[in-house]
């Protein structure tokens, strides 16, 4: 079991303390049934009233990994790893989690392979996901509780290459829904879900008529960046699903940066991921100098 320890600074019940620390009702129930709550080393219930200078220890219930997930030993780049979460770099052409078309050799299985070699038996929960052909940073929590604490609280930034001359800075605020004729394709739709993408132009190549852009997700809809730039008549290079050109054999989209507050320690984490080789090659063709593109240095 994973153990969390808290210093109590006021008179408060265990239940209220946990709620104040963003524990969900589901998490509290699971701890009551299969974990443990101790105050100053003595087991208590959620109704117990704590006092200033008490120490609360929470034993999180053990979890079981899905038997369908088979650990693999595909090399992956690890950016951050501790008892509670792991941040890794997903290469292009790899699923974040298995699908019917690609049941194995997913990123989560590669991370399980890495953890196994280091004696870590944690159960992984993807907090962020990327499309199969998108590369870059993915965050996994190592318990359902930390997954809950992180959901919706990670700032995500992308580098992309788009057709045409994207203006210097702006926001695409277009609602997104599933296309009526496809289970995969998304489209801008009046009755769709609110979606906002903020962007900054880094460089423009007039010869190739393409722009290098830094984008921040303010919402997290499926294919959001791809749909927004396509709707703005700047489809991503290589994105055949949304009208992109053939400069690459996948969409030119890389999850280059994440910012988050560690859900347990409170540490501010800022993680950057270098571009994969195919995007680096395209940037060389654009004659973009690294000193001008600080987002992937």
Secondary structure, 3 states (H helix, E strand, C coil): CCEEEEECCCCEEHHHHHHHCCCCHHHHHHHHHHCEEEECCEECCCCCEECCCCEEEEECCCCCCCCCCCCCCCCCEEEEECCCEEEEEECCCCCCCCCCCCCCCCHHHHHHHHHHHCCCCCCCEECCCCCCCCEEEEEEECCHHHHHHHCCCCEEEEEEEEECCCCCEEEEECCEEECCCCCCCEEECCCCECCEEEEEEEEEECCCCEEEEEEEECCCCCCHHHHHHHHCCCCECCCHHHCCCCCCCCCCEEEEEEEEECCCCCCEEEEECCCCHHHHHHHHHHCCCHHHCHHHC
